[in-house]
Amino acid sequence: MSELIGRIGFLQEGPFAVARWQALFGNMEQLWQGLLVTLQVASLGLALALALGVVFGVMSSSTWRLPCAIARVYVEFFQNTPLLVQVFMIFNVIPMLSKGMFIPVMVIGVIGVGMYHGAYISEVVRAGIQSIGSGQLEAGLSQGFSYVGTMRHIIIPQAMRIVLPPLTNQAVNLIKNTSVLAVIAGGDLMYAGDSFAGRHGHYGPTYIVVGMLYFFMCFPLAVLTRRLEERLRAGE
């Protein structure tokens, strides 16, 4: 009996009390707005990361020293410094250098996660290009294609089949890393959830719901990654 009374008391007064869930579900507008911001930052950041990844991946695969060196500096810097430090640099240092230029927080998020994951995608693209036999490049050049043209029309289309699984995995990581915007009041899902929880004290239900929303965004991509890897192993 005492155990039952304790459970009832926990549901009424504990961190996961029913009233806390009711209060959260009755005020979900802030979380939906944060989710929308997260989706926007993730979409634009992924587009930037893909563009940078392809460009620097091709440069990393080049036999010319200068493009290769530039690509290596970019990759090594962004892979070996924390994303949080990079976001703080964009948020605080660039406005100081540009005499107070205002940068919207969403733009900071897009640039931050885009450039960070662009470095990782660059390595994925480089590995995919190098997995294609060098004879393909030589054949393209011998047919009158330029280096860029050969990459665009011959090498990259073949490499995409190989790099799709790790690219999808990078998309999952990018979505999760948008939560770093919470530290600069970015209005994203994590910031919206933390603000609501701090204002009303409903930490347990709020963080569970926020975690589930991230899960619903990332899990389908994780499943897609596994299926692409299975098809690649099967030779499809």
ZIKAZI-V44132 format. One record per residue. PHI is phi in whole degrees, -180 to 180 (999 if undefined). Layout:
phi
PHI
PHI
This chain:
phi
999
-64
-67
-65
-63
-65
-65
-64
-63
-63
-70
-93
-124
-74
-65
-116
-60
-57
-62
-69
-64
-63
-64
-66
-69
-83
-137
-87
-57
-64
-69
-64
-65
-64
-63
-63
-62
-60
-64
-66
-64
-65
-65
-69
-64
-67
-61
-65
-63
-65
-63
-65
-63
-67
-62
-76
-66
-65
-63
-65
-88
-72
-84
-83
-70
-64
-59
-64
-66
-61
-64
-67
-62
-60
-64
-65
-66
-76
-80
-111
-128
-65
-59
-62
-64
-64
-65
-64
-63
-66
-73
-108
-79
-61
-60
-69
-70
-99
58
84
-61
-85
-118
-56
-61
-63
-65
-60
-64
-62
-65
-62
-71
-66
-71
-64
-77
-60
-65
-71
-65
-58
-68
-64
-65
-60
-64
-65
-66
-71
-76
-84
-56
-63
-64
-64
-66
-64
-66
-64
-66
-69
-89
99
-74
-77
-61
-64
-63
-64
-62
-69
-99
-120
-77
-62
-57
-73
-71
-60
-61
-80
-90
-59
-58
-67
-65
-64
-65
-65
-63
-62
-64
-64
-59
-66
-75
-63
-64
-64
-65
-59
-77
-119
55
-81
74
-79
-61
-64
-65
-63
-66
-66
-65
-64
-64
-67
-73
-111
81
-94
-68
-57
-60
-64
-68
-65
-65
-61
-61
-67
-65
-62
-61
-67
-77
-93
-60
-59
-70
-64
-64
-61
-60
-63
-68
-65
-65
-66
-67
-66
-65
-79
83
-82
